[in-house]
Every structure is written in structure tokens, then in C-alpha cells.
Amino acid sequence: MMGDDTGNVTNYNPEIDMHIVPTEDEIAQSNLLRNEAWQNIHHILKEELSENDMNELRAAFYDVSGGYLFKRK
């Protein structure tokens, strides 16, 4: 098992646990799922937020989610 499982993401921050090394395939799949998650968020909020606010939210989403491995349940 990799890191701290929390729903659809796994924390794989190497600063926390040096033994967790995701494979290239796991990283590629995670990046696809991260982008899919962002598209869902964008679709829901695109009419509610200004373009500037959406850009700030996108930056925050990718910054915060960078240390997690996304996976399907």
C-alpha cells in the first residue's frame, strides 16, 4: 500500500516516506485523473467564478494536489 490512502488519492510525498516510489504508469494515470478532476471542477464553477478567480483556483488545485497520487475507486 502506498502512503496514507484517503478516498481517491494517496499521499506519496517523498519527504514524508522515502520508501514510496510510484511507477511511471501510476504517475501518468494520476495526472490523467487529476486533469479529469480539474475539468469537473471547472465545469461546475465556470459560471460562478471570474476568469481570474478560476485561474487562481486552478493554480491552487494543482499546487495542493501535486503531492497526491490520484486513483479510481
Residue pairs with C-beta under 8 A, 6 or more apart in sequence:
2 10
2 12
2 20
2 22
2 69
3 10
3 11
3 12
3 13
3 16
3 17
3 20
3 69
4 10
4 11
7 73
8 33
8 70
8 71
8 72
8 73
9 65
9 68
9 69
9 70
9 71
10 68
10 69
10 71
11 67
11 68
11 69
12 20
12 22
12 67
12 68
12 69
13 67
14 20
14 21
22 30
22 69
26 69
26 71
27 69
29 70
29 71
30 68
30 69
30 70
30 71
31 70
33 70
33 71
33 72
34 62
34 65
34 70
37 61
37 65
37 70
38 58
38 61
38 62
41 57
41 61
42 54
42 58
45 54
45 57
46 54
49 57
